[in-house]
Amino acid sequence: MLIIGEKINTSLKGIEEAVKTRNTVFIQNLASKQVESGADMIDVNVGTRIHTEVEDMRWIVKAVQQAVDVPLCIDSPNPEAIEAGLAEHRGKALVNSITAEKERIERILPLIKRFNSKIVALTIDDRGVPEDAERRCEIAEKLVKTLTENEIPLEDIYIDPVVHSISTNSKSGVMVLESIKKIATSFKGIHIICGLSNISFGLPKRGLLNRAFLLMAMAAGLDSVICDPQDKGIISAIKAGEALLGRDEYCAKYLAFFREGKL
């Protein structure tokens, strides 16, 4: 299970001020804590700083990679900010994200190829986010076809079926689980990812809902997640889920985390 730490995002409390003041120590400590807690990759998102996003992305990629030796997920709706982040990145990054929208493909695809990056592909097209699993799977198929025809390896593609909160649509969770199953069955070897906390937005005891949904999604085929790795409940659920789903030979990872006091 690929765990991507979500905490370096200027929409979260304290992060925008740290970016604005170039508080390197604060950002690096946060990156280090996420990796120590179990993150395999760190998401960096400075999207709320619209007027300075390109410069901020360049700075934050350098700052984070000075502190941790893991790849980054360059997360932005702005292709110029993505390009700036990729230009500073050491090694192979993950870009979040591309969609099946014509303009987005034209702007992001050349960057993926130029920097040899991995890519999160959202099941969104010019008509928006579908309301059913079938359409999401159709969009996933279109994205996979476009990306692989442009020599992006299947193992570098992370399909995101787009999680929405069950507080606004009680069927959102079921729809995503169905989408994950269909995509996992249709494209052997592809990765499936989601932003976990979206499922519980607007509801109490969000951690409980997040953990329950995570285990269901893992059973359906999810193998990557953007989450808070400092939430021991989430990390514990991931390690337990991997062991129960036969993804952890002899439960080695589960036992290692137990011995380290991380469960």
N, C-alpha and C positions, 0 to 999 in steps of 0.2 A: 504494500500500500504506500503510494507516494503521498507524503504529508507536506502540505505547503502552508507555511505560517502566514497568517492574514493580518498581523498586527501593525505593520508599517504602512498605514493608509491614512492620508490626511483628513479623511472623513471621521476618524476616530479621535477621541479626546486627547489633547496634548501633542498629537503628532504634527498638526499643521504649524503650531508655534515652534516646535523643534526644527522643522524644515525651514521656516521663515528666518529663524535666528541662527541657522546652520549649527545647531547643537549636535555636533558629531558624537560626543560621548553618549548622549541620550539614545540616539538612533542605533549606535553600535551595541550598546548594552541590551537594547530590545532585540536586536538581531541575534546576539549571542545567547540570550535566554531562550529564545524560540528553538534554536538549534540544540541547545542543551536539553530541552524538554522533549525533543523527538522530531523536529522539523527536518525534512530532507532538502527543502528548498524554501526560499523566502520570497513572498510576494511584495513588490514595491509599487505603491500607487500614490501619486501626488496630484491626482486629477482635479481636486477641488481648487487648486491654485492655477486657474485657467491662464492667467496672464504671464506666469513665470514657469509654467509646467516643464517646458523643454530644459531650461537651465536647472530646475529643481531635480528633474529625473537624472540628469547627467551627474549632479552632485551626490544624490542619494545612492546611486549604483556604486560609485567609487567608494563612498563611505562604508556601505554595508560590506562590500567585498574586501575591504581592508580588515574587517573584523571576523568574518566567517568564511570558511572554505566550502561553501555550497553554492550551487547555481541559483539564479534569481528568476522569478516570474515577473517580466516587465508588463505591467498592467496599466493600460490607458486606452481611452477612446480616441486619442490624438495620435495619428501616424507619425507626426514629427517628434513627439515625445518618445514614442516607441523606438524610432530610429536613433535618437540621442542616447537612450538607455542601452540599446544593443551595441552602439559604437564604443561605449565604455566598458561593456561587460567582458569579463574574463571567462572563456570557455563557452559552452553551449547553453543558451538561455531558453526559457519558455516564454512565448508571447501570448498575452491575454488581451485581445482575442481577434479572431476573424469570424465573419458570418457569411451567409450565402447572399447577402446584399451586394449588388453589382459594384457599387462604389467602394465598399469595404474591401472586396476581393482585389480590386485594381490597386488600392493603396497599400494593403498589407502583404499580399503575396510576394511582391518583389523584395520586400524586407526580409521575409522568412528565407527566401532563396539566397539573398545576398549575404546574410549573416549565419546561414545554416542553423537556424533555430528550430526548436520544437514549437508547436502551435496549439492553443486552445481554440476549438471551433464550436461556436454556439449554434444551436438549431433555430436560427432566426433567418428569415429571408425578407424580401421587399414587402411582403404582406404582414410582417411582424412575427410575434411568437405564436405558434400554433396552439390550439386548445385541445389537441388530441395526440396520442402517441404515434399514430400512423403517419401524420404529417411531419412530426419531428423526425421520425425515422427516414422519411423521404428526403428531408433537408440534409440529414446526416449523410445519406447516400450521395447526394449531389456534392456536398463538401468533400467527401472522401475521394470521389471521382476527380474533381477539380484539382485537389491537392496532390494526389498520386500521379495524375497526368503531368503535373509540373515537378515531378521527381522528388516530392516530399515523401519520405518513407512512412509506411503505415505506423510503425512504432514511434514516430515523432508526432502523431496526431492524437489529440485529447478531445474527444467529443463531449460537449457540455449540453445536456438536455434542458437546461434552464429551469432552475428551481424557483418557484414562487411560494409565498407563504400560504399555509392552510387557513390562516385567519381571514383571507379574502376569498378563497375558493377551497372548500373542504375536500375537493377531489384532486388538488394539486399534487399531493404526495403520491397518490395512486398513479396519476398520469406519468409522473417522472419515473416511478418504479417500472411501469410498463414500457416506457421508452428505453430505459437502461437494458431491460431484458431483450428487447427487439434489436437494439444496436449491438449488444454483446454477441447475440446469436448470428447476426448478419455479417459482421466484420471481425473475423477471428484475428487476434493479435493487436486490435486497436485498443487504445486507452479510453476510459470513461471517467469524467471528472465532474465535480459539482462544488458550488459554494454552499457549504453545509448550513450556515446560520440563516440563510434566506428562508428555510422551511418554517422557522418558528417566529419570524418577525411579527411583533405586535401582540405576542402571547406571554403569559407568565410561565415561570419555570422552563425557560427556553432550553437550558442544558439537557433536561429530560427528553424533550422532543427531538433535539438534535441527535442525541445518542441513539434513541429508538429508530429514528429514520436512517441514521448512518448504517446500523447493522442490517436493516432491511435492504438498503441500497447495495451494500457489499455482497449480500447473498444474491442479489439480482445481477451483479457484474461490475459494480463500481470498483475501480482500483486506484483512484487518486482523489484527494479531497483538499479543498482550501478551508482551513479551520484555525482555531486558536490552539496551538500545541501546548500552551501553558495550562489548559484545562485538563487536569489529570483524568477526569471522567471520560473525555473524548479519546485521549490516547489509550487509556485502559480498554475502552470499548473496541478500538481498532486492533490492539494486540490480541484481545480475546476473540474477536471476530476472525482474524487471520488464522488463529490456532484452530478454531472450530470449522473453518471452511477449507482446511487442508492446505493453506498457503504458508504455513510455518513448520518446516521440517522438524519433527521431534519437539515442537513447541519451543525451539531455541530462542526466538526473539521474545516470546512471552516470559520465559524463565530469566532471560538476561535483564529485562525490565523489572521483574520482581526482585532480583538480587540487588539491583541498583536503587531500589526504593521508589521507582517511578510509577508503579501501579497503584 
